[in-house]
Amino acid sequence: MMQRLFQRLALAALLASGLAGAASAESQKTFKDWSASCPDETRCNAVTVIATPGSASADYVLHFDRAAGINAPWTLGVAMSVHLMDRARPIEIRIDDNAPITLRAGTGYGPYGAVNDFYLTDPRMASVIADQMTAGMAMRISYIDVTGSPVDLDFSLSGLSASLLWIDERQDRVGDKRRVAAPAHLGPAPHVAATDIAAAGGMPPQVLDLHRTRSDCEDPHSTTLGQIEPLIAPLSGTAILYAIPCTAHAYNITYRLYVVESGEIGGTETLYFADYSDTHGWIGTDLLFNVSFDGATKTLTAFYKGRGLGDCGTSGTWQWKGHAFALKEYRAWSRCDGSHGPGDWPRVFPARP
């Protein structure tokens, strides 16, 4: 389901067809930083993008869209493939030196059609913003994303006015007042928890930066680790678990784990766990071996093999309890003598009576 809702925006397709379909050379034109398109007789659009250099995909697409018809209003939206807006929080829009305009979730903006395509829905404020845009040079959209991180998007408005005029000419709407409204041709996007969207979006930059700067782990994109997927899973309505591969040797992969909290007291936290050995007893660690996670029970499992046969090692089970993982069970067996399988290793927590 998430793959269907979380649309990846192809830059080449957007520039060739806008947001509505294939267009011929006669039905599209570029004006500075904007591209206008009327792919068929029913709809026209104008778009500008923010893209990572060298990428074939757009990270963000700012788009105007209008159907044919004398009374059809414009729609104004921004689609994104990274740093998705938290649809429950307000956003702020500022054009040039004009006063910033705050739009509330639900009444001022919201996702339509797909969870990553956000439209302005307050007709009065959207029309004010559109008028400022056509007279302006730059637009900033500020918001909090689904991981709780602040994001500023800076779009060029150079070429927008000419793009909209080009569309007006083709739709025989020159001189009409530019009204903006919610997209009547699209339904509101299904409600999906912000943590589910964030998990589908992959590894947040702030988590990867913390991992690279605060650990001794091998780089996740190295030849050894690049083929090993991180573990990403929602823990609650505001918390997400990220387990990033640290080292890989034979039958053991170590992971360093983080929680991103997007609630009122948000942030990124490195997780630490209890570890046990017959030599040292209980110690703390920031690494777990061969992790797995059960989303239904919010249970994290780690399993260390002392050798490939699996007759010695350690295993631990933790369950998410509101704001932290609680140790449920830990087993350990240090004698690699073939006498014990993992299910028979002595339990060291909870202590046996």
C-alpha positions as CSV (number, residue, x, y, z in Angstrom):
1,M,0.0,0.0,0.0
2,M,2.7,2.4,1.0
3,Q,4.5,1.9,-2.4
4,R,1.3,2.9,-4.2
5,L,0.8,6.0,-2.0
6,F,4.4,7.2,-1.8
7,Q,5.0,8.3,-5.4
8,R,8.5,8.9,-6.7
9,L,8.6,11.9,-9.0
10,A,10.5,11.4,-12.2
11,L,12.1,14.7,-13.3
12,A,12.2,13.8,-17.0
13,A,8.6,12.8,-17.0
14,L,7.5,15.9,-15.2
15,L,9.3,18.3,-17.5
16,A,8.0,16.4,-20.5
17,S,4.4,16.1,-19.4
18,G,3.9,18.3,-16.4
19,L,1.6,16.5,-14.0
20,A,-1.1,15.4,-16.5
21,G,0.4,13.2,-19.3
22,A,2.4,13.3,-22.5
23,A,2.7,16.6,-24.3
24,S,3.9,17.5,-27.8
25,A,6.5,20.1,-28.5
26,E,3.8,22.5,-29.6
27,S,1.9,22.2,-26.3
28,Q,4.7,23.0,-23.9
29,K,7.2,25.8,-23.4
30,T,9.9,26.7,-20.9
31,F,10.2,30.2,-19.4
32,K,13.4,30.6,-17.4
33,D,13.0,28.4,-14.3
34,W,9.4,27.3,-15.1
35,S,7.9,24.9,-17.6
36,A,4.3,25.3,-18.9
37,S,2.4,22.4,-20.5
38,C,-1.1,21.7,-22.0
39,P,-0.8,18.0,-22.7
40,D,-4.4,17.7,-23.9
41,E,-7.6,19.8,-24.1
42,T,-8.7,19.2,-20.6
43,R,-5.9,20.5,-18.4
44,C,-2.7,22.7,-18.3
45,N,0.0,23.1,-15.7
46,A,3.2,25.0,-14.9
47,V,6.0,23.5,-12.8
48,T,9.4,24.2,-11.3
49,V,11.6,21.7,-9.5
50,I,14.3,21.3,-6.9
51,A,16.5,18.3,-7.9
52,T,19.7,16.8,-6.6
53,P,22.4,17.5,-9.2
54,G,22.9,14.5,-11.5
55,S,19.6,12.9,-10.4
56,A,16.9,11.8,-12.8
57,S,14.3,12.5,-10.2
58,A,12.9,15.7,-8.7
59,D,13.0,16.0,-5.0
60,Y,10.3,18.7,-5.0
61,V,7.9,20.0,-7.6
62,L,6.0,23.3,-7.2
63,H,3.0,23.2,-9.6
64,F,0.1,25.2,-10.8
65,D,-2.7,23.3,-12.5
66,R,-6.0,24.3,-14.2
67,A,-8.7,22.4,-16.0
68,A,-10.3,23.7,-19.2
69,G,-13.6,25.7,-18.7
70,I,-14.4,29.3,-18.2
71,N,-15.0,29.0,-14.4
72,A,-12.2,26.5,-13.6
73,P,-9.9,27.8,-10.8
74,W,-6.2,27.2,-10.5
75,T,-4.8,24.7,-8.0
76,L,-1.4,25.3,-6.3
77,G,0.6,22.5,-4.7
78,V,4.0,21.1,-4.0
79,A,4.9,17.4,-4.5
80,M,7.9,15.9,-2.7
81,S,9.8,12.6,-2.7
82,V,12.0,13.5,0.3
83,H,11.3,15.2,3.6
84,L,7.6,14.9,3.4
85,M,5.5,17.4,5.4
86,D,4.0,16.3,8.6
87,R,0.4,16.9,7.6
88,A,-0.7,17.6,11.1
89,R,1.5,20.7,11.5
90,P,1.2,24.2,10.1
91,I,3.4,25.4,7.2
92,E,4.7,28.9,6.5
93,I,5.0,30.5,3.0
94,R,7.0,33.7,2.3
95,I,7.4,35.4,-1.1
96,D,10.3,38.0,-1.3
97,D,10.0,40.5,1.5
98,N,6.3,40.1,2.0
99,A,5.0,39.1,5.5
100,P,5.0,35.3,6.0
101,I,1.7,33.5,5.7
102,T,0.9,30.6,8.0
103,L,-1.4,27.8,6.7
104,R,-3.0,25.4,9.2
105,A,-3.3,21.7,8.5
106,G,-6.6,20.7,7.1
107,T,-8.0,24.2,6.6
108,G,-5.1,25.8,4.8
109,Y,-3.4,22.9,3.1
110,G,-3.5,19.2,2.8
111,P,-2.5,16.2,0.7
112,Y,-4.7,15.3,-2.3
113,G,-4.4,12.3,-4.6
114,A,-1.2,11.0,-2.9
115,V,0.3,11.4,0.5
116,N,3.3,13.3,-0.9
117,D,1.4,15.9,-3.0
118,F,0.2,18.9,-0.8
119,Y,-2.3,21.5,-2.1
120,L,-3.3,24.9,-0.8
121,T,-7.0,24.6,0.2
122,D,-8.0,28.0,1.7
123,P,-9.2,29.9,-1.4
124,R,-8.6,33.4,0.0
125,M,-5.1,32.8,1.3
126,A,-4.2,30.7,-1.7
127,S,-5.2,33.5,-4.1
128,V,-3.2,36.0,-2.1
129,I,-0.1,33.7,-2.3
130,A,-0.6,33.2,-6.1
131,D,-0.8,37.0,-6.7
132,Q,2.4,37.5,-4.6
133,M,4.1,34.7,-6.6
134,T,3.4,36.1,-10.0
135,A,4.8,39.5,-8.9
136,G,7.8,37.9,-7.0
137,M,11.2,36.5,-7.5
138,A,11.6,33.8,-4.8
139,M,9.4,31.7,-2.6
140,R,10.2,29.9,0.6
141,I,8.1,27.1,2.1
142,S,9.0,26.3,5.7
143,Y,7.6,23.2,7.5
144,I,8.3,20.3,9.8
145,D,8.8,17.0,8.1
146,V,7.5,13.6,9.3
147,T,10.7,12.9,11.2
148,G,10.3,16.2,13.2
149,S,13.0,18.1,11.3
150,P,12.6,21.6,10.1
151,V,12.8,22.1,6.3
152,D,13.1,25.2,4.1
153,L,12.3,25.0,0.4
154,D,13.5,27.8,-1.8
155,F,11.8,28.0,-5.2
156,S,12.6,30.5,-8.0
157,L,9.6,32.3,-9.4
158,S,11.5,33.6,-12.4
159,G,9.4,32.6,-15.4
160,L,6.2,31.8,-13.5
161,S,4.2,34.9,-14.7
162,A,5.1,34.1,-18.3
163,S,4.2,30.5,-17.9
164,L,0.7,31.3,-16.5
165,L,0.1,33.8,-19.3
166,W,1.0,31.2,-21.9
167,I,-1.6,28.9,-20.4
168,D,-4.1,31.7,-20.2
169,E,-3.7,32.2,-24.0
170,R,-4.2,28.6,-24.7
171,Q,-7.3,28.3,-22.5
172,D,-8.7,31.6,-23.7
173,R,-8.6,33.0,-20.2
174,V,-6.4,36.1,-20.6
175,G,-7.5,38.9,-18.2
176,D,-9.4,36.5,-15.9
177,K,-8.8,36.9,-12.2
178,R,-6.6,34.1,-10.9
179,R,-8.6,32.2,-8.4
180,V,-7.0,29.3,-6.5
181,A,-8.9,26.5,-4.8
182,A,-8.5,22.9,-3.6
183,P,-8.3,20.3,-6.4
184,A,-11.9,19.2,-7.1
185,H,-10.6,16.5,-9.5
186,L,-8.6,14.8,-6.7
187,G,-9.8,13.2,-3.5
188,P,-8.1,13.8,-0.1
189,A,-5.1,11.4,0.3
190,P,-5.8,8.5,2.6
191,H,-4.7,9.1,6.2
192,V,-1.3,7.4,6.8
193,A,0.6,7.8,10.1
194,A,3.5,10.1,9.8
195,T,5.8,7.4,11.2
196,D,4.7,5.0,8.5
197,I,5.4,7.6,5.8
198,A,8.8,8.4,7.3
199,A,9.7,4.7,7.5
200,A,8.8,4.4,3.8
201,G,10.9,7.4,3.0
202,G,14.2,5.7,4.0
203,M,17.1,6.9,6.1
204,P,16.8,10.6,7.2
205,P,20.0,12.6,6.6
206,Q,20.3,13.6,10.3
207,V,20.4,9.9,11.4
208,L,23.0,9.0,8.7
209,D,25.1,12.1,9.8
210,L,25.0,11.1,13.4
211,H,25.9,7.5,12.5
212,R,28.9,8.6,10.5
213,T,30.2,11.2,13.0
214,R,29.5,9.5,16.3
215,S,30.4,5.9,15.7
216,D,33.4,3.8,14.6
217,C,31.2,1.8,12.2
218,E,32.1,1.1,8.5
219,D,30.4,3.5,6.1
220,P,26.9,2.2,5.3
221,H,27.6,2.7,1.6
222,S,30.8,0.8,1.5
223,T,31.3,-2.2,-0.7
224,T,30.7,-4.6,2.3
225,L,27.7,-2.9,3.8
226,G,26.1,-1.3,0.7
227,Q,24.1,-4.4,-0.1
228,I,22.7,-4.8,3.5
229,E,19.4,-3.0,4.0
230,P,18.9,-1.0,7.3
231,L,16.0,-1.9,9.5
232,I,13.4,0.9,9.7
233,A,10.2,0.5,11.6
234,P,7.6,2.7,13.3
235,L,7.6,2.3,17.1
236,S,4.6,4.6,17.9
237,G,2.7,7.5,16.5
238,T,5.8,9.7,16.9
239,A,8.8,7.4,17.1
240,I,10.7,5.5,14.4
241,L,13.5,2.9,14.9
242,Y,16.5,2.9,12.6
243,A,19.0,0.1,12.7
244,I,22.1,0.8,10.5
245,P,24.6,-2.0,9.6
246,C,28.0,-1.3,11.3
247,T,30.2,-4.3,10.5
248,A,29.7,-7.6,8.6
249,H,31.7,-10.8,9.1
250,A,30.8,-14.3,8.0
251,Y,27.5,-15.1,9.8
252,N,27.3,-12.0,12.0
253,I,26.2,-8.4,11.1
254,T,26.3,-5.8,13.8
255,Y,23.9,-2.8,13.9
256,R,23.9,0.5,15.6
257,L,20.3,1.6,16.5
258,Y,18.7,5.0,16.7
259,V,15.2,6.3,17.6
260,V,13.9,9.5,15.9
261,E,11.1,11.1,18.0
262,S,9.0,13.7,16.2
263,G,6.7,14.7,19.1
264,E,6.9,17.8,21.2
265,I,10.2,16.7,22.7
266,G,11.8,15.5,19.5
267,G,15.2,14.5,18.4
268,T,17.5,11.6,17.4
269,E,18.8,9.3,20.2
270,T,21.4,6.6,20.0
271,L,20.2,3.4,21.8
272,Y,22.2,1.4,24.3
273,F,21.5,-2.1,25.4
274,A,22.5,-4.7,28.0
275,D,25.0,-7.3,27.0
276,Y,26.3,-10.3,28.9
277,S,29.4,-12.6,28.9
278,D,30.6,-15.2,31.4
279,T,33.9,-13.2,31.6
280,H,32.6,-9.7,32.3
281,G,29.1,-10.2,33.4
282,W,26.6,-7.4,32.4
283,I,28.0,-4.5,30.3
284,G,26.4,-1.9,28.1
285,T,26.7,-1.8,24.3
286,D,25.6,0.4,21.4
287,L,25.8,-2.6,18.9
288,L,23.5,-5.5,18.5
289,F,24.0,-8.6,16.2
290,N,21.7,-9.8,13.5
291,V,18.7,-7.8,14.6
292,S,15.0,-8.3,13.6
293,F,11.9,-6.5,14.6
294,D,8.3,-7.6,15.0
295,G,6.1,-4.6,14.2
296,A,2.9,-6.2,15.7
297,T,4.4,-6.8,19.1
298,K,7.1,-4.0,18.9
299,T,9.7,-6.7,19.8
300,L,13.3,-6.4,18.9
301,T,15.5,-9.5,18.8
302,A,19.3,-9.8,18.5
303,F,21.2,-13.1,18.0
304,Y,25.0,-13.5,18.1
305,K,26.6,-16.7,16.8
306,G,29.8,-17.7,18.4
307,R,30.4,-19.9,15.4
308,G,28.5,-20.9,12.3
309,L,27.0,-24.0,13.9
310,G,25.1,-21.7,16.2
311,D,25.9,-23.8,19.3
312,C,27.2,-20.9,21.3
313,G,26.6,-17.2,21.6
314,T,23.9,-14.8,23.0
315,S,20.4,-13.8,22.2
316,G,18.2,-11.0,23.6
317,T,14.7,-9.8,23.3
318,W,13.5,-6.3,24.0
319,Q,10.0,-4.7,23.8
320,W,9.2,-1.1,23.2
321,K,7.6,0.4,26.2
322,G,6.4,3.9,25.4
323,H,9.8,5.7,25.3
324,A,12.4,3.0,25.6
325,F,13.2,-0.7,25.0
326,A,12.7,-3.0,28.0
327,L,14.8,-6.2,28.2
328,K,12.4,-9.2,28.2
329,E,14.9,-12.1,28.0
330,Y,18.6,-12.7,27.6
331,R,20.3,-16.1,27.0
332,A,24.0,-16.9,26.8
333,W,26.2,-19.9,26.3
334,S,30.0,-19.6,25.8
335,R,31.0,-23.2,25.3
336,C,31.2,-24.0,21.6
337,D,31.0,-27.7,22.1
338,G,27.9,-28.7,20.2
339,S,26.0,-29.4,23.4
340,H,23.4,-26.6,23.2
341,G,21.3,-25.1,20.5
342,P,20.1,-21.5,20.7
343,G,16.8,-22.6,22.3
344,D,18.7,-24.4,25.0
345,W,21.1,-21.7,26.0
346,P,20.8,-20.8,29.7
347,R,18.6,-17.9,30.5
348,V,20.5,-15.2,32.4
349,F,17.6,-12.7,32.4
350,P,15.1,-12.9,34.0
351,A,17.2,-14.8,36.5
352,R,16.1,-18.4,37.0
353,P,14.5,-19.1,40.4
